[in-house]
């Protein structure tokens, strides 16, 4: 399949990013101690390998990939999405490290997913090939859903703060805008 020059460059960067993600995930799996976090990373691993392989096919096969990326479902595990149930745990960077602890693993993985998601979204907005655009949108959703899994685990551990917005601030912001009145068919 013929790619536009910018699509090939974007795919090259995204594929190199996958090499990094998969390699780091393999390292994380060898060091993680918490069974729930390990399970999350294990469940995500095959998605990332498939994502990588599809990119390689886009770059190397004249007809493009034969497989499609399945987007994992968004899973909700927190009982409350505005208030943490666990006290926040302070953190200080370590300057001498022989291995990563679970918090460092989760943080590194979450930040990798967030960065990858931004890159997928940007590349999708620039893609001229409809099939590639659709794949990149699916890859964004995969990263988003995986990041949500890791974020929820971090919130449960007290590693990521979660607080409800101040109702006065929310009300003040909401009062700045008026609802658009118009045809019901457009506004539904």
C-alpha positions as CSV (number, residue, x, y, z in Angstrom):
1,X,0.0,0.0,0.0
2,X,1.3,3.4,-0.9
3,X,1.7,5.7,2.1
4,X,2.1,9.5,1.9
5,X,5.6,10.6,3.1
6,X,4.3,12.1,6.3
7,X,2.3,8.9,7.1
8,X,5.5,6.7,6.7
9,X,7.4,9.1,9.0
10,X,4.6,9.0,11.6
11,X,4.4,5.2,11.4
12,X,8.2,5.0,11.8
13,X,8.1,7.0,15.0
14,X,5.0,5.2,16.3
15,X,6.7,1.8,15.5
16,X,9.8,2.8,17.4
17,X,7.6,3.9,20.3
18,X,6.1,0.4,20.3
19,X,9.5,-1.1,20.4
20,X,10.2,1.0,23.5
21,X,6.8,0.2,25.1
22,X,7.0,-3.6,24.5
23,X,10.5,-3.7,25.8
24,X,9.6,-1.7,28.9
25,X,6.5,-3.9,29.5
26,X,8.7,-7.0,29.4
27,X,11.0,-5.4,32.0
28,X,8.0,-4.4,34.1
29,X,6.6,-7.9,34.1
30,X,10.0,-9.2,35.3
31,X,10.0,-6.8,38.3
32,X,6.4,-6.1,39.3
33,X,5.4,-7.4,42.7
34,X,1.6,-6.5,42.9
35,X,-0.4,-9.3,41.4
36,X,-3.2,-6.9,40.2
37,X,-0.7,-4.6,38.4
38,X,1.1,-7.6,36.9
39,X,-2.2,-8.9,35.6
40,X,-3.0,-5.5,34.0
41,X,0.3,-5.4,32.2
42,X,0.0,-9.0,31.1
43,X,-3.5,-8.4,29.7
44,X,-2.2,-5.3,27.8
45,X,0.9,-6.9,26.4
46,X,-0.6,-8.9,23.5
47,X,-2.5,-5.8,22.4
48,X,0.7,-3.8,22.1
49,X,2.5,-6.6,20.2
50,X,-0.4,-6.8,17.8
51,X,-0.4,-3.0,17.4
52,X,3.4,-3.2,16.7
53,X,2.9,-6.0,14.1
54,X,0.2,-4.0,12.3
55,X,2.5,-1.0,12.0
56,X,5.2,-3.2,10.6
57,X,2.8,-4.6,8.0
58,X,1.8,-1.0,7.1
59,X,5.4,-0.2,6.5
60,X,6.5,-3.4,4.8
61,X,3.7,-5.0,2.9
62,X,2.5,-3.6,-0.4
63,X,-1.1,-4.4,0.4
64,X,-0.9,-3.2,4.0
65,X,-2.0,-5.2,7.0
66,X,-4.3,-8.1,7.0
67,X,-5.2,-7.8,10.7
68,X,-7.1,-5.1,12.6
69,X,-6.5,-3.9,16.1
70,X,-9.2,-4.9,18.5
71,X,-10.0,-2.1,21.0
72,X,-10.3,-3.5,24.6
73,X,-13.4,-2.5,26.5
74,X,-13.2,0.3,29.0
75,X,-13.4,-1.3,32.4
76,X,-14.5,0.6,35.5
77,X,-13.1,-0.6,38.8
78,X,-13.4,2.5,41.0
79,X,-16.5,2.9,43.1
80,X,-16.3,6.7,42.9
81,X,-14.7,8.7,40.1
82,X,-14.3,12.0,42.0
83,X,-12.9,10.9,45.3
84,X,-10.0,8.6,46.2
85,X,-10.8,5.9,48.8
86,X,-7.1,5.7,49.8
87,X,-4.9,8.3,51.3
88,X,-2.4,9.8,48.9
89,X,1.1,8.4,49.2
90,X,3.9,11.0,48.8
91,X,6.7,10.3,46.5
92,X,10.4,11.3,46.1
93,X,12.5,10.4,43.1
94,X,15.2,7.8,43.8
95,X,18.6,8.7,42.6
96,X,20.1,5.2,42.9
97,X,18.1,2.4,41.4
98,X,18.8,-1.3,40.8
99,X,15.2,-2.2,40.1
100,X,11.8,-0.4,39.9
101,X,9.1,-0.6,42.5
102,X,5.5,-1.0,41.6
103,X,4.7,2.7,41.8
104,X,7.6,3.5,39.4
105,X,6.5,0.8,37.1
106,X,2.9,2.0,37.0
107,X,4.0,5.6,36.6
108,X,6.3,4.8,33.8
109,X,3.7,2.7,32.0
110,X,0.9,5.3,32.5
111,X,3.1,8.1,31.1
112,X,4.1,6.0,28.2
113,X,0.4,5.3,27.4
114,X,-0.5,8.9,27.7
115,X,2.3,10.0,25.4
116,X,1.5,7.2,22.9
117,X,-2.2,8.2,22.9
118,X,-1.3,11.8,22.1
119,X,0.9,10.7,19.2
120,X,-1.8,8.3,17.8
121,X,-4.4,11.1,18.0
122,X,-2.1,13.6,16.2
123,X,-1.0,11.0,13.5
124,X,-4.7,10.1,13.0
125,X,-5.6,13.7,12.4
126,X,-2.9,13.9,9.7
127,X,-3.5,10.6,8.0
128,X,-4.8,10.8,4.4
129,X,-5.4,7.0,4.1
130,X,-8.8,6.1,5.6
131,X,-7.6,2.6,6.6
132,X,-4.6,4.0,8.4
133,X,-6.6,6.8,10.0
134,X,-9.1,4.2,11.4
135,X,-6.2,2.0,12.7
136,X,-4.6,5.0,14.4
137,X,-7.9,6.0,16.0
138,X,-8.2,2.4,17.3
139,X,-4.7,2.6,18.6
140,X,-5.5,5.8,20.4
141,X,-8.6,4.2,22.0
142,X,-6.4,1.2,23.0
143,X,-3.9,3.5,24.7
144,X,-6.7,5.5,26.4
145,X,-8.4,2.4,27.8
146,X,-5.1,0.9,29.0
147,X,-4.1,4.2,30.6
148,X,-7.5,4.2,32.4
149,X,-6.8,0.7,33.8
150,X,-3.4,1.8,35.1
151,X,-4.7,5.1,36.4
152,X,-7.5,3.4,38.4
153,X,-4.9,1.0,39.9
154,X,-2.8,3.9,40.9
155,X,-5.7,5.8,42.5
156,X,-6.6,2.7,44.5
157,X,-3.0,2.5,45.8
158,X,-3.0,6.2,46.7
159,X,-0.4,6.9,44.0
160,X,-2.5,9.3,42.0
161,X,-4.7,12.0,43.6
162,X,-8.4,12.1,42.8
163,X,-10.5,14.9,44.2
164,X,-13.9,16.3,43.3
165,X,-14.0,19.7,41.7
166,X,-15.1,22.5,44.0
167,X,-18.9,22.9,43.3
168,X,-18.7,26.7,43.5
169,X,-16.0,26.7,40.8
170,X,-18.0,24.3,38.7
171,X,-21.2,26.4,39.1
172,X,-19.2,29.6,38.2
173,X,-17.8,28.0,35.1
174,X,-21.2,26.6,34.1
175,X,-22.8,30.1,34.4
176,X,-20.5,31.4,31.8
177,X,-22.2,29.5,29.0
178,X,-25.8,29.5,27.7
179,X,-27.4,26.5,26.0
180,X,-27.8,26.8,22.2
181,X,-31.4,26.8,21.1
182,X,-32.0,25.2,17.8
183,X,-33.5,22.4,15.8
184,X,-34.1,19.3,18.1
185,X,-32.6,17.0,15.4
186,X,-29.2,18.7,15.6
187,X,-29.2,19.0,19.4
188,X,-30.0,15.4,20.3
